[in-house]
Amino acid sequence: MARQPLPRLYQAPSWLPGGHAQTLYAALGAPRPPAHRFERQLVSTPDHDFFDIDYLAGMENARHGLLLFHGLEGSARSHYVQTLAHACAE
């Protein structure tokens, strides 16, 4: 059975064509929400490594949770993590 392509739901704005321009705008020109304060928990692994879990401050006991994963070079301070955390906290 052949897979059907997903419908194109995203339409780039006419003033921001192409993926490179969109990436640069998001990184350098897009408005930023206020920075959120995170609390960090260090988790050790059996292979003597570790990973960090950052919680939105004051949200540790929230009824629902959301995991945000950044890339290898990102962090909780990355603009896209801050923007998504802000939108989800609202």
N, C-alpha and C positions, 0 to 999 in steps of 0.2 A: 504494500500500500504506500503510495507516494505521499510524502508530507507536504502539506500546503504551507506556503510562506505566511507569516503573521502579517496582519494588515499594518500599514505604516500609520501610526497614530501621532508620531512626533513630526511637526512641521517647523523647520528652522525659521526664525524671523528673517525677513528679506534684508535687513540691515546687518545681519550677522551670518553670512553664508559660510559653509564649510566647517569641518571639525576643528581645524587648527585655530581659526578665529574664535570659535566657541570656547575652546580650551583656554586661550589667552584671556578672553573676556572674563571667564569664571575665575581665573587665577589672579588677574590684575585689576579688573575694572568693576566687577559686580559689587553691589552694596553688600555689606557684611552685617549680620545680626550681632547683638552684643555677645561677647565671649561668655561661655558658660564655665563655671568652676566645676572641675572634676575631682573626685577622690579616687585614689589609686590603691589597688590591692595587688600585691605581687604573689603569684602562684608558682611554686616550685614544681618541677616535673621529675619523674623517676630517672631520667637520663642526665640529671644535674644541670638542666637548663631552666628557664623560667619564662613566664609571660605575664604581662600586666593586664589587669582589667580596670578600666576607668568607668566610674559611675558618675552620673550627674549628681552633684551635691544636693542632698535633701531628697533624693529619689530612691534611696537604697531599699525602702520598704514599700515601694509602689506595687500596686496590684498586678500590673502588666509590665512586661519588659520588652526591650527591643535591642537586638545586637547589631552594632554597626562595625563593619570590618573595613579597615583602611589598607592600602597597599603597603609594600615593604618599606617604602620611604615616607609613609604618612604617619600621623599620630592623632591624638585627640585634639590637638591644636590645629590640624589641617583645616583649611577654609571649608571644604566640602563636608567634613565631619561636624564642624561647628554649625554650619547652615542646616544640615539635616537634623542634628540634635535639637536645635532651636525650634524647627518646624514640628518635630515630634513632641517636644515638651509642651508646646502650645496646645 
